[in-house]
């Protein structure tokens, strides 16, 4: 079987790595939205709480190294590059480095499991912009969405079980799954919410005992007059407290790793809401944080799957397209009109 790719590209969001990076990073994130600097300063306080450093870049470094080792162990001898949307290493810089190294065709893995504009299509647009800026840029494809892959679901179920055990044998908690809220106009034109609910269902089926669960949202931004997916996780914690629930497990199912939005929105704000309302909260760890071996093996498997299809089209059955859910498996190539940008 021939290998049609000569590199792998890990694509992520990016994050500041020191106090001086915070405002420039936030300006990158909000470019074109006319967000006042005063508002950015408020958001910057979240990063100040953690010394101005986002955990995301270091997590991506570990993920990149672990993926390169896993591929080598499988006999797939491909270098793994890494580029970000909003901070160094920027995608344009990484694509330039790939071109300089003679890479002609690469396969991208996004640190986003779901289909949406911000979680998939915008990254593809970012890649296209980088390719247009770099003479001789390689062709770049991407692996499919992995929201219901066993390597994503099963580590989350194991982490949820650990959190349940940490609350004690008699806790009988309610599980709150959380994901990044998006504008309802964006949600209406993609499979984001349906995929998230499917992932929640699959995790609940795999924990040791059945528990009540809810899906809530976090990290909302933008003007208040624009509707976003609700309820907010803090409102959900307060509502459960009013219903007499005293123990909650939070599973950040919408995230690959425990970056800033998990550390601030859940470990800081939601934890404070729980303390205010007399609710004990224990949070499950996201599988890309360590990174969990099964999670990295999943990325390697998705790469092998795509290589199998591309390298030997007549024997595409060699590529195991593993998926646990009832929704359609996402195609290798996204449709031209999928996940359009939200109406602003």
Phi and psi in degrees as GROMACS dihedral restraints (atoms count N, CA, C in turn):
[ dihedral_restraints ]
;  ai    aj    ak    al  type     phi  dphi    fc
    3     4     5     6     1   -78.9    20    10
    4     5     6     7     1   150.5    20    10
    6     7     8     9     1  -102.4    20    10
    7     8     9    10     1   114.7    20    10
    9    10    11    12     1   -81.0    20    10
   10    11    12    13     1    -1.0    20    10
   12    13    14    15     1  -119.7    20    10
   13    14    15    16     1   150.8    20    10
   15    16    17    18     1  -119.9    20    10
   16    17    18    19     1    12.2    20    10
   18    19    20    21     1  -168.6    20    10
   19    20    21    22     1   159.3    20    10
   21    22    23    24     1  -116.2    20    10
   22    23    24    25     1   142.6    20    10
   24    25    26    27     1  -124.0    20    10
   25    26    27    28     1   116.9    20    10
   27    28    29    30     1   -87.1    20    10
   28    29    30    31     1   122.6    20    10
   30    31    32    33     1  -114.0    20    10
   31    32    33    34     1   126.9    20    10
   33    34    35    36     1  -140.6    20    10
   34    35    36    37     1  -176.1    20    10
   36    37    38    39     1   -84.0    20    10
   37    38    39    40     1   -39.6    20    10
   39    40    41    42     1    92.3    20    10
   40    41    42    43     1   160.6    20    10
   42    43    44    45     1  -164.9    20    10
   43    44    45    46     1   157.0    20    10
   45    46    47    48     1   -67.3    20    10
   46    47    48    49     1   150.0    20    10
   48    49    50    51     1  -120.2    20    10
   49    50    51    52     1    18.8    20    10
   51    52    53    54     1  -178.2    20    10
   52    53    54    55     1   162.5    20    10
   54    55    56    57     1   -55.7    20    10
   55    56    57    58     1   -36.5    20    10
   57    58    59    60     1   -71.1    20    10
   58    59    60    61     1   -15.5    20    10
   60    61    62    63     1   -84.5    20    10
   61    62    63    64     1   -17.6    20    10
   63    64    65    66     1   -63.7    20    10
   64    65    66    67     1   -55.3    20    10
   66    67    68    69     1   -64.0    20    10
   67    68    69    70     1   -46.1    20    10
   69    70    71    72     1   -58.3    20    10
   70    71    72    73     1   -38.8    20    10
   72    73    74    75     1   -61.9    20    10
   73    74    75    76     1   -47.2    20    10
   75    76    77    78     1   -64.2    20    10
   76    77    78    79     1   -33.2    20    10
   78    79    80    81     1   -65.5    20    10
   79    80    81    82     1   -36.8    20    10
   81    82    83    84     1   -64.3    20    10
   82    83    84    85     1   -45.0    20    10
   84    85    86    87     1   -61.9    20    10
   85    86    87    88     1   -39.1    20    10
   87    88    89    90     1  -101.9    20    10
   88    89    90    91     1    14.6    20    10
   90    91    92    93     1   -55.5    20    10
   91    92    93    94     1   132.3    20    10
   93    94    95    96     1    85.7    20    10
   94    95    96    97     1     1.3    20    10
   96    97    98    99     1  -106.4    20    10
   97    98    99   100     1    -1.2    20    10
   99   100   101   102     1    57.1    20    10
  100   101   102   103     1    43.4    20    10
  102   103   104   105     1   -80.9    20    10
  103   104   105   106     1   124.6    20    10
  105   106   107   108     1   -61.4    20    10
  106   107   108   109     1   147.7    20    10
  108   109   110   111     1   -60.7    20    10
  109   110   111   112     1   -30.7    20    10
  111   112   113   114     1   -61.4    20    10
  112   113   114   115     1   -38.1    20    10
  114   115   116   117     1   -68.4    20    10
  115   116   117   118     1   -39.5    20    10
  117   118   119   120     1   -63.1    20    10
  118   119   120   121     1   -35.9    20    10
  120   121   122   123     1   -64.1    20    10
  121   122   123   124     1   -34.3    20    10
  123   124   125   126     1   -65.5    20    10
  124   125   126   127     1   -46.0    20    10
  126   127   128   129     1   -65.1    20    10
  127   128   129   130     1   -34.7    20    10
  129   130   131   132     1   -61.2    20    10
  130   131   132   133     1   -26.3    20    10
  132   133   134   135     1   -60.5    20    10
  133   134   135   136     1   -30.1    20    10
  135   136   137   138     1   -62.5    20    10
  136   137   138   139     1   -43.6    20    10
  138   139   140   141     1   -70.5    20    10
  139   140   141   142     1   -35.0    20    10
  141   142   143   144     1   -58.9    20    10
  142   143   144   145     1   -32.7    20    10
  144   145   146   147     1   -60.5    20    10
  145   146   147   148     1   -24.7    20    10
  147   148   149   150     1  -116.3    20    10
  148   149   150   151     1    28.9    20    10
  150   151   152   153     1    73.1    20    10
  151   152   153   154     1    17.9    20    10
  153   154   155   156     1    76.5    20    10
  154   155   156   157     1    13.8    20    10
  156   157   158   159     1  -117.9    20    10
  157   158   159   160     1   124.8    20    10
  159   160   161   162     1   -83.1    20    10
  160   161   162   163     1   140.5    20    10
  162   163   164   165     1   -71.0    20    10
  163   164   165   166     1   -12.7    20    10
  165   166   167   168     1   -64.3    20    10
  166   167   168   169     1   -45.8    20    10
  168   169   170   171     1   -61.5    20    10
  169   170   171   172     1   -43.2    20    10
  171   172   173   174     1   -65.7    20    10
  172   173   174   175     1   -36.6    20    10
  174   175   176   177     1   -63.1    20    10
  175   176   177   178     1   -39.9    20    10
  177   178   179   180     1   -65.5    20    10
  178   179   180   181     1   -37.0    20    10
  180   181   182   183     1   -61.0    20    10
  181   182   183   184     1   -44.5    20    10
  183   184   185   186     1   -66.2    20    10
  184   185   186   187     1   -40.1    20    10
  186   187   188   189     1   -63.4    20    10
  187   188   189   190     1   -44.4    20    10
  189   190   191   192     1   -59.5    20    10
  190   191   192   193     1   -48.3    20    10
  192   193   194   195     1   -64.8    20    10
  193   194   195   196     1   -41.7    20    10
  195   196   197   198     1   -66.2    20    10
  196   197   198   199     1   -38.0    20    10
  198   199   200   201     1   -67.0    20    10
  199   200   201   202     1   -40.9    20    10
  201   202   203   204     1   -62.6    20    10
  202   203   204   205     1   -40.8    20    10
  204   205   206   207     1   -66.0    20    10
  205   206   207   208     1   -42.2    20    10
  207   208   209   210     1   -64.4    20    10
  208   209   210   211     1   -42.6    20    10
  210   211   212   213     1   -63.0    20    10
  211   212   213   214     1   -42.6    20    10
  213   214   215   216     1   -61.4    20    10
  214   215   216   217     1   -39.8    20    10
  216   217   218   219     1   -64.5    20    10
  217   218   219   220     1   -24.9    20    10
  219   220   221   222     1   -92.4    20    10
  220   221   222   223     1     4.0    20    10
  222   223   224   225     1    80.8    20    10
  223   224   225   226     1    16.4    20    10
  225   226   227   228     1  -103.4    20    10
  226   227   228   229     1    97.9    20    10
  228   229   230   231     1   -91.9    20    10
  229   230   231   232     1    79.2    20    10
  231   232   233   234     1  -128.8    20    10
  232   233   234   235     1   136.3    20    10
  234   235   236   237     1   -71.1    20    10
  235   236   237   238     1   149.6    20    10
  237   238   239   240     1  -112.8    20    10
  238   239   240   241     1   114.2    20    10
  240   241   242   243     1   -93.0    20    10
  241   242   243   244     1   167.2    20    10
  243   244   245   246     1  -144.6    20    10
  244   245   246   247     1   131.4    20    10
  246   247   248   249     1  -143.0    20    10
  247   248   249   250     1   150.7    20    10
  249   250   251   252     1  -115.3    20    10
  250   251   252   253     1   158.6    20    10
  252   253   254   255     1   -76.3    20    10
  253   254   255   256     1   -41.5    20    10
  255   256   257   258     1  -119.8    20    10
  256   257   258   259     1    -3.3    20    10
  258   259   260   261     1  -157.7    20    10
  259   260   261   262     1   165.2    20    10
  261   262   263   264     1   -62.4    20    10
  262   263   264   265     1   141.7    20    10
  264   265   266   267     1   -75.2    20    10
  265   266   267   268     1   120.0    20    10
  267   268   269   270     1   -69.2    20    10
  268   269   270   271     1   152.3    20    10
  270   271   272   273     1   -58.1    20    10
  271   272   273   274     1   -40.6    20    10
  273   274   275   276     1   -61.7    20    10
  274   275   276   277     1   -41.2    20    10
  276   277   278   279     1   -63.7    20    10
  277   278   279   280     1   -41.2    20    10
  279   280   281   282     1   -69.3    20    10
  280   281   282   283     1   -42.3    20    10
  282   283   284   285     1   -62.9    20    10
  283   284   285   286     1   -37.3    20    10
  285   286   287   288     1   -62.3    20    10
  286   287   288   289     1   -43.8    20    10
  288   289   290   291     1   -62.7    20    10
  289   290   291   292     1   -39.0    20    10
  291   292   293   294     1   -63.6    20    10
  292   293   294   295     1   -44.3    20    10
  294   295   296   297     1   -62.1    20    10
  295   296   297   298     1   -41.9    20    10
  297   298   299   300     1   -62.1    20    10
  298   299   300   301     1   -31.9    20    10
  300   301   302   303     1   -84.1    20    10
  301   302   303   304     1    -0.5    20    10
  303   304   305   306     1    86.4    20    10
  304   305   306   307     1    12.7    20    10
  306   307   308   309     1   -67.4    20    10
  307   308   309   310     1   130.3    20    10
  309   310   311   312     1  -108.2    20    10
  310   311   312   313     1   -30.7    20    10
  312   313   314   315     1  -147.6    20    10
  313   314   315   316     1   125.5    20    10
  315   316   317   318     1  -124.6    20    10
  316   317   318   319     1   159.3    20    10
  318   319   320   321     1  -117.7    20    10
  319   320   321   322     1   123.4    20    10
  321   322   323   324     1   -96.2    20    10
  322   323   324   325     1   142.6    20    10
  324   325   326   327     1  -118.6    20    10
  325   326   327   328     1   123.1    20    10
  327   328   329   330     1   -93.7    20    10
  328   329   330   331     1   145.0    20    10
  330   331   332   333     1   -83.6    20    10
  331   332   333   334     1    49.3    20    10
  333   334   335   336     1  -148.1    20    10
  334   335   336   337     1   127.3    20    10
  336   337   338   339     1   -90.7    20    10
  337   338   339   340     1   -12.3    20    10
  339   340   341   342     1  -118.2    20    10
  340   341   342   343     1   166.0    20    10
  342   343   344   345     1   -96.9    20    10
  343   344   345   346     1   121.3    20    10
  345   346   347   348     1  -166.5    20    10
  346   347   348   349     1   173.4    20    10
  348   349   350   351     1   -64.3    20    10
  349   350   351   352     1   -52.8    20    10
  351   352   353   354     1   -72.2    20    10
  352   353   354   355     1   -25.9    20    10
  354   355   356   357     1   -94.7    20    10
  355   356   357   358     1    -9.9    20    10
  357   358   359   360     1  -142.2    20    10
  358   359   360   361     1   -66.2    20    10
  360   361   362   363     1   -60.9    20    10
  361   362   363   364     1   -40.1    20    10
  363   364   365   366     1   -63.0    20    10
  364   365   366   367     1   -37.0    20    10
  366   367   368   369     1   -63.8    20    10
  367   368   369   370     1   -39.1    20    10
  369   370   371   372     1   -65.0    20    10
  370   371   372   373     1   -37.4    20    10
  372   373   374   375     1   -65.4    20    10
  373   374   375   376     1   -39.6    20    10
  375   376   377   378     1   -60.3    20    10
  376   377   378   379     1   -43.0    20    10
  378   379   380   381     1   -63.3    20    10
  379   380   381   382     1   -42.8    20    10
  381   382   383   384     1   -62.2    20    10
  382   383   384   385     1   -41.8    20    10
  384   385   386   387     1   -62.2    20    10
  385   386   387   388     1   -41.5    20    10
  387   388   389   390     1   -64.3    20    10
  388   389   390   391     1   -41.6    20    10
  390   391   392   393     1   -62.5    20    10
  391   392   393   394     1   -37.7    20    10
  393   394   395   396     1   -68.0    20    10
  394   395   396   397     1   -25.8    20    10
  396   397   398   399     1   -86.4    20    10
  397   398   399   400     1   -15.6    20    10
  399   400   401   402     1  -111.1    20    10
  400   401   402   403     1   113.8    20    10
  402   403   404   405     1   -60.8    20    10
  403   404   405   406     1   134.9    20    10
  405   406   407   408     1    70.6    20    10
  406   407   408   409     1    23.3    20    10
  408   409   410   411     1   -61.9    20    10
  409   410   411   412     1   146.0    20    10
  411   412   413   414     1   -72.1    20    10
  412   413   414   415     1   156.5    20    10
  414   415   416   417     1   -69.0    20    10
  415   416   417   418     1   139.9    20    10
  417   418   419   420     1  -131.2    20    10
  418   419   420   421     1   118.1    20    10
  420   421   422   423     1  -100.4    20    10
  421   422   423   424     1   178.0    20    10
  423   424   425   426     1  -138.5    20    10
  424   425   426   427     1   153.7    20    10
  426   427   428   429     1   -75.2    20    10
  427   428   429   430     1   164.4    20    10
  429   430   431   432     1   -74.6    20    10
  430   431   432   433     1   167.6    20    10
  432   433   434   435     1   -61.9    20    10
  433   434   435   436     1   143.8    20    10
  435   436   437   438     1  -124.2    20    10
  436   437   438   439     1    25.9    20    10
  438   439   440   441     1   -60.7    20    10
  439   440   441   442     1   -25.9    20    10
  441   442   443   444     1  -118.8    20    10
  442   443   444   445     1    20.0    20    10
  444   445   446   447     1   -75.3    20    10
  445   446   447   448     1   142.0    20    10
  447   448   449   450     1   -54.8    20    10
  448   449   450   451     1   -33.9    20    10
  450   451   452   453     1   -70.9    20    10
  451   452   453   454     1   -12.2    20    10
  453   454   455   456     1   -99.1    20    10
  454   455   456   457     1   -45.3    20    10
  456   457   458   459     1   -72.3    20    10
  457   458   459   460     1   -46.6    20    10
  459   460   461   462     1   -66.7    20    10
  460   461   462   463     1   -40.7    20    10
  462   463   464   465     1   -61.9    20    10
  463   464   465   466     1   -35.6    20    10
  465   466   467   468     1   -65.6    20    10
  466   467   468   469     1   -40.2    20    10
  468   469   470   471     1   -63.8    20    10
  469   470   471   472     1   -41.2    20    10
  471   472   473   474     1   -64.7    20    10
  472   473   474   475     1   -40.8    20    10
  474   475   476   477     1   -66.6    20    10
  475   476   477   478     1   -36.9    20    10
  477   478   479   480     1   -64.7    20    10
  478   479   480   481     1   -41.9    20    10
  480   481   482   483     1   -60.7    20    10
  481   482   483   484     1   -41.1    20    10
  483   484   485   486     1   -61.1    20    10
  484   485   486   487     1   -44.1    20    10
  486   487   488   489     1   -64.1    20    10
  487   488   489   490     1   -40.4    20    10
  489   490   491   492     1   -61.5    20    10
  490   491   492   493     1   -44.7    20    10
  492   493   494   495     1   -63.4    20    10
  493   494   495   496     1   -37.2    20    10
  495   496   497   498     1   -63.7    20    10
  496   497   498   499     1   -26.3    20    10
  498   499   500   501     1   -77.6    20    10
  499   500   501   502     1   -14.1    20    10
  501   502   503   504     1   105.7    20    10
  502   503   504   505     1   158.7    20    10
  504   505   506   507     1   -67.3    20    10
  505   506   507   508     1   -22.7    20    10
  507   508   509   510     1  -107.5    20    10
  508   509   510   511     1    15.6    20    10
  510   511   512   513     1   -72.4    20    10
  511   512   513   514     1   -38.6    20    10
  513   514   515   516     1    48.4    20    10
  514   515   516   517     1    61.3    20    10
  516   517   518   519     1   -77.2    20    10
  517   518   519   520     1   163.8    20    10
  519   520   521   522     1   -98.8    20    10
  520   521   522   523     1   140.6    20    10
  522   523   524   525     1   -95.9    20    10
  523   524   525   526     1   126.9    20    10
  525   526   527   528     1  -109.9    20    10
  526   527   528   529     1   115.0    20    10
  528   529   530   531     1   -84.9    20    10
  529   530   531   532     1   141.0    20    10
  531   532   533   534     1  -128.3    20    10
  532   533   534   535     1   151.7    20    10
  534   535   536   537     1  -150.0    20    10
  535   536   537   538     1   162.8    20    10
  537   538   539   540     1   -65.5    20    10
  538   539   540   541     1   125.2    20    10
  540   541   542   543     1   -67.8    20    10
  541   542   543   544     1   151.0    20    10
  543   544   545   546     1  -134.6    20    10
  544   545   546   547     1   160.4    20    10
  546   547   548   549     1   -57.8    20    10
  547   548   549   550     1   142.2    20    10
  549   550   551   552     1   -61.1    20    10
  550   551   552   553     1   -27.0    20    10
  552   553   554   555     1   -66.7    20    10
  553   554   555   556     1   -32.1    20    10
  555   556   557   558     1   -75.2    20    10
  556   557   558   559     1   -42.6    20    10
  558   559   560   561     1   -62.9    20    10
  559   560   561   562     1   -30.8    20    10
  561   562   563   564     1   -71.4    20    10
  562   563   564   565     1   -15.0    20    10
  564   565   566   567     1  -117.5    20    10
  565   566   567   568     1    19.6    20    10
  567   568   569   570     1  -150.2    20    10
  568   569   570   571     1   176.8    20    10
  570   571   572   573     1   -96.6    20    10
  571   572   573   574     1    14.5    20    10
  573   574   575   576     1   -54.2    20    10
  574   575   576   577     1   -54.5    20    10
  576   577   578   579     1   -67.6    20    10
  577   578   579   580     1   -41.3    20    10
  579   580   581   582     1   -63.0    20    10
  580   581   582   583     1   -41.5    20    10
  582   583   584   585     1   -65.4    20    10
  583   584   585   586     1   -39.8    20    10
  585   586   587   588     1   -63.6    20    10
  586   587   588   589     1   -44.9    20    10
  588   589   590   591     1   -64.0    20    10
  589   590   591   592     1   -35.3    20    10
  591   592   593   594     1   -65.9    20    10
  592   593   594   595     1   -42.7    20    10
  594   595   596   597     1   -62.3    20    10
  595   596   597   598     1   -41.4    20    10
  597   598   599   600     1   -59.1    20    10
  598   599   600   601     1   -47.5    20    10
  600   601   602   603     1   -59.3    20    10
  601   602   603   604     1   -42.4    20    10
  603   604   605   606     1   -66.5    20    10
  604   605   606   607     1   -37.8    20    10
  606   607   608   609     1   -66.9    20    10
  607   608   609   610     1   -45.2    20    10
  609   610   611   612     1   -60.0    20    10
  610   611   612   613     1   -37.6    20    10
  612   613   614   615     1   -64.3    20    10
  613   614   615   616     1   -21.0    20    10
  615   616   617   618     1  -107.8    20    10
  616   617   618   619     1    -1.9    20    10
  618   619   620   621     1   -79.9    20    10
  619   620   621   622     1   165.2    20    10
  621   622   623   624     1   -65.8    20    10
  622   623   624   625     1   -31.6    20    10
  624   625   626   627     1  -143.1    20    10
  625   626   627   628     1   148.3    20    10
  627   628   629   630     1   -66.7    20    10
  628   629   630   631     1   137.0    20    10
  630   631   632   633     1  -136.3    20    10
  631   632   633   634     1   151.3    20    10
  633   634   635   636     1   -66.3    20    10
  634   635   636   637     1   146.5    20    10
  636   637   638   639     1  -144.8    20    10
  637   638   639   640     1   158.5    20    10
  639   640   641   642     1  -143.2    20    10
  640   641   642   643     1   154.4    20    10
  642   643   644   645     1  -107.1    20    10
  643   644   645   646     1   124.5    20    10
  645   646   647   648     1  -126.0    20    10
  646   647   648   649     1   172.2    20    10
  648   649   650   651     1  -123.5    20    10
  649   650   651   652     1   159.3    20    10
  651   652   653   654     1  -146.7    20    10
  652   653   654   655     1   172.8    20    10
  654   655   656   657     1    63.2    20    10
  655   656   657   658     1    28.6    20    10
  657   658   659   660     1   -61.7    20    10
  658   659   660   661     1   143.1    20    10
  660   661   662   663     1  -141.4    20    10
  661   662   663   664     1   179.1    20    10
  663   664   665   666     1    93.5    20    10
  664   665   666   667     1   170.2    20    10
  666   667   668   669     1   -65.4    20    10
  667   668   669   670     1   145.3    20    10
  669   670   671   672     1   -65.1    20    10
  670   671   672   673     1   -22.3    20    10
  672   673   674   675     1   -77.4    20    10
  673   674   675   676     1   -10.0    20    10
  675   676   677   678     1   -91.5    20    10
  676   677   678   679     1   120.8    20    10
  678   679   680   681     1   -71.4    20    10
  679   680   681   682     1   135.1    20    10
  681   682   683   684     1  -121.9    20    10
  682   683   684   685     1   166.2    20    10
  684   685   686   687     1   -62.3    20    10
  685   686   687   688     1   136.5    20    10
  687   688   689   690     1  -132.6    20    10
  688   689   690   691     1   164.9    20    10
  690   691   692   693     1   -87.5    20    10
  691   692   693   694     1   156.6    20    10
  693   694   695   696     1   -70.2    20    10
  694   695   696   697     1   147.2    20    10
  696   697   698   699     1   -60.2    20    10
  697   698   699   700     1   -35.2    20    10
  699   700   701   702     1   -67.1    20    10
  700   701   702   703     1   -39.6    20    10
  702   703   704   705     1   -64.6    20    10
  703   704   705   706     1   -35.6    20    10
  705   706   707   708     1   -69.1    20    10
  706   707   708   709     1   -39.4    20    10
  708   709   710   711     1   -62.0    20    10
  709   710   711   712     1   -44.9    20    10
  711   712   713   714     1   -63.4    20    10
  712   713   714   715     1   -39.4    20    10
  714   715   716   717     1   -65.4    20    10
  715   716   717   718     1   -43.6    20    10
  717   718   719   720     1   -62.2    20    10
  718   719   720   721     1   -39.6    20    10
  720   721   722   723     1   -60.4    20    10
  721   722   723   724     1   -41.5    20    10
  723   724   725   726     1   -65.2    20    10
  724   725   726   727     1   -25.7    20    10
  726   727   728   729     1   -86.6    20    10
  727   728   729   730     1    -0.5    20    10
  729   730   731   732     1    96.2    20    10
  730   731   732   733     1     4.0    20    10
  732   733   734   735     1   -75.0    20    10
  733   734   735   736     1   132.7    20    10
  735   736   737   738     1  -117.8    20    10
  736   737   738   739     1    -6.1    20    10
  738   739   740   741     1  -137.5    20    10
  739   740   741   742     1   131.9    20    10
  741   742   743   744     1  -135.0    20    10
  742   743   744   745     1   136.5    20    10
  744   745   746   747     1  -107.5    20    10
  745   746   747   748     1   125.4    20    10
  747   748   749   750     1  -102.3    20    10
  748   749   750   751     1   127.6    20    10
  750   751   752   753     1  -117.9    20    10
  751   752   753   754     1   109.5    20    10
  753   754   755   756     1   -78.6    20    10
  754   755   756   757     1    67.5    20    10
  756   757   758   759     1   -63.0    20    10
  757   758   759   760     1   -22.1    20    10
  759   760   761   762     1   -81.7    20    10
  760   761   762   763     1    -0.7    20    10
  762   763   764   765     1  -123.3    20    10
  763   764   765   766     1   147.1    20    10
  765   766   767   768     1   -81.4    20    10
  766   767   768   769     1   -36.9    20    10
  768   769   770   771     1  -144.9    20    10
  769   770   771   772     1   169.7    20    10
  771   772   773   774     1   -85.1    20    10
  772   773   774   775     1    72.2    20    10
  774   775   776   777     1   -89.6    20    10
  775   776   777   778     1  -160.1    20    10
  777   778   779   780     1   -60.8    20    10
  778   779   780   781     1   -39.8    20    10
  780   781   782   783     1   -68.1    20    10
  781   782   783   784     1   -26.5    20    10
  783   784   785   786     1   -77.6    20    10
  784   785   786   787     1   -47.2    20    10
  786   787   788   789     1   -63.0    20    10
  787   788   789   790     1   -39.8    20    10
  789   790   791   792     1   -86.6    20    10
  790   791   792   793     1   -55.9    20    10
  792   793   794   795     1   -67.5    20    10
  793   794   795   796     1   -32.8    20    10
  795   796   797   798     1  -102.3    20    10
  796   797   798   799     1   -56.5    20    10
  798   799   800   801     1   -71.5    20    10
  799   800   801   802     1   -20.6    20    10
  801   802   803   804     1  -106.1    20    10
  802   803   804   805     1   -63.6    20    10
  804   805   806   807     1   -72.5    20    10
  805   806   807   808     1   -51.0    20    10
  807   808   809   810     1   -64.6    20    10
  808   809   810   811     1   -35.9    20    10
  810   811   812   813     1   -62.8    20    10
  811   812   813   814     1   -39.8    20    10
  813   814   815   816     1   -66.3    20    10
  814   815   816   817     1   -39.0    20    10
  816   817   818   819     1   -62.7    20    10
  817   818   819   820     1   -42.2    20    10
  819   820   821   822     1   -61.0    20    10
  820   821   822   823     1   -44.8    20    10
  822   823   824   825     1   -62.3    20    10
  823   824   825   826     1   -38.4    20    10
  825   826   827   828     1   -63.3    20    10
  826   827   828   829     1   -34.2    20    10
  828   829   830   831     1  -104.7    20    10
  829   830   831   832     1    10.4    20    10
  831   832   833   834     1    72.3    20    10
  832   833   834   835     1    31.4    20    10
  834   835   836   837     1  -112.8    20    10
  835   836   837   838     1   125.0    20    10
  837   838   839   840     1   -80.2    20    10
  838   839   840   841     1   132.8    20    10
  840   841   842   843     1  -122.8    20    10
  841   842   843   844     1   132.6    20    10
  843   844   845   846     1  -126.8    20    10
  844   845   846   847     1   130.1    20    10
  846   847   848   849     1  -104.3    20    10
  847   848   849   850     1   137.6    20    10
  849   850   851   852     1   -76.7    20    10
  850   851   852   853     1   145.5    20    10
  852   853   854   855     1   -83.6    20    10
  853   854   855   856     1   137.9    20    10
  855   856   857   858     1   -73.8    20    10
  856   857   858   859     1   145.3    20    10
  858   859   860   861     1   -70.6    20    10
  859   860   861   862     1   -20.7    20    10
  861   862   863   864     1   -86.8    20    10
  862   863   864   865     1     1.4    20    10
  864   865   866   867     1   -72.5    20    10
  865   866   867   868     1   -44.0    20    10
  867   868   869   870     1   -68.0    20    10
  868   869   870   871     1   -50.8    20    10
  870   871   872   873     1   -86.5    20    10
  871   872   873   874     1   147.0    20    10
  873   874   875   876     1   -61.4    20    10
  874   875   876   877     1   128.8    20    10
  876   877   878   879     1   -55.6    20    10
  877   878   879   880     1   -39.2    20    10
  879   880   881   882     1   -64.8    20    10
  880   881   882   883     1   -31.9    20    10
  882   883   884   885     1   -68.9    20    10
  883   884   885   886     1   -46.5    20    10
  885   886   887   888     1   -65.7    20    10
  886   887   888   889     1   -38.6    20    10
  888   889   890   891     1   -61.4    20    10
  889   890   891   892     1   -34.1    20    10
  891   892   893   894     1   -62.9    20    10
  892   893   894   895     1   -46.7    20    10
  894   895   896   897     1   -59.1    20    10
  895   896   897   898     1   -43.6    20    10
  897   898   899   900     1   -63.2    20    10
  898   899   900   901     1   -38.3    20    10
  900   901   902   903     1   -65.9    20    10
  901   902   903   904     1   -40.0    20    10
  903   904   905   906     1   -63.7    20    10
  904   905   906   907     1   -36.4    20    10
  906   907   908   909     1   -66.8    20    10
  907   908   909   910     1   -45.9    20    10
  909   910   911   912     1   -62.2    20    10
  910   911   912   913     1   -38.2    20    10
  912   913   914   915     1   -58.3    20    10
  913   914   915   916     1   -46.8    20    10
  915   916   917   918     1   -71.0    20    10
  916   917   918   919     1   -37.7    20    10
  918   919   920   921     1   -61.8    20    10
  919   920   921   922     1   -39.9    20    10
  921   922   923   924     1   -61.4    20    10
  922   923   924   925     1   -42.7    20    10
  924   925   926   927     1   -69.5    20    10
  925   926   927   928     1   -45.3    20    10
  927   928   929   930     1   -74.5    20    10
  928   929   930   931     1   -36.7    20    10
  930   931   932   933     1   -81.0    20    10
  931   932   933   934     1   -22.4    20    10
  933   934   935   936     1  -149.6    20    10
  934   935   936   937     1    74.6    20    10
  936   937   938   939     1   -57.3    20    10
  937   938   939   940     1   -28.8    20    10
  939   940   941   942     1   -76.7    20    10
  940   941   942   943     1   -12.8    20    10
  942   943   944   945     1  -125.0    20    10
  943   944   945   946     1    46.8    20    10
  945   946   947   948     1   -65.0    20    10
  946   947   948   949     1   -15.2    20    10
  948   949   950   951     1   -66.1    20    10
  949   950   951   952     1   -15.0    20    10
  951   952   953   954     1   -66.5    20    10
  952   953   954   955     1   -24.4    20    10
  954   955   956   957     1   -85.8    20    10
  955   956   957   958     1   112.3    20    10
  957   958   959   960     1   -80.9    20    10
  958   959   960   961     1   112.9    20    10
  960   961   962   963     1   -95.8    20    10
  961   962   963   964     1    80.4    20    10
  963   964   965   966     1   -81.0    20    10
  964   965   966   967     1   131.6    20    10
  966   967   968   969     1  -154.9    20    10
  967   968   969   970     1   139.2    20    10
  969   970   971   972     1   -95.3    20    10
  970   971   972   973     1   -21.7    20    10
  972   973   974   975     1   -87.8    20    10
  973   974   975   976     1   176.9    20    10
  975   976   977   978     1   -92.8    20    10
  976   977   978   979     1   -12.0    20    10
  978   979   980   981     1   -75.4    20    10
  979   980   981   982     1   161.3    20    10
  981   982   983   984     1   -63.9    20    10
  982   983   984   985     1   140.3    20    10
  984   985   986   987     1   -66.2    20    10
  985   986   987   988     1   134.3    20    10
  987   988   989   990     1   -64.4    20    10
  988   989   990   991     1   142.8    20    10
  990   991   992   993     1   -70.4    20    10
  991   992   993   994     1   159.4    20    10
  993   994   995   996     1   -62.6    20    10
  994   995   996   997     1   -39.0    20    10
  996   997   998   999     1  -112.8    20    10
  997   998   999  1000     1   120.7    20    10
  999  1000  1001  1002     1   -66.2    20    10
 1000  1001  1002  1003     1   143.2    20    10
 1002  1003  1004  1005     1   -64.0    20    10
 1003  1004  1005  1006     1   151.2    20    10
 1005  1006  1007  1008     1   -58.7    20    10
 1006  1007  1008  1009     1   -35.8    20    10
 1008  1009  1010  1011     1  -102.1    20    10
 1009  1010  1011  1012     1    14.9    20    10
 1011  1012  1013  1014     1   -77.7    20    10
 1012  1013  1014  1015     1   151.6    20    10
 1014  1015  1016  1017     1    48.9    20    10
 1015  1016  1017  1018     1    57.6    20    10
 1017  1018  1019  1020     1   -66.7    20    10
 1018  1019  1020  1021     1   161.3    20    10
 1020  1021  1022  1023     1   -63.4    20    10
 1021  1022  1023  1024     1   145.6    20    10
 1023  1024  1025  1026     1   -69.7    20    10
 1024  1025  1026  1027     1   156.2    20    10
 1026  1027  1028  1029     1   -75.0    20    10
 1027  1028  1029  1030     1   124.3    20    10
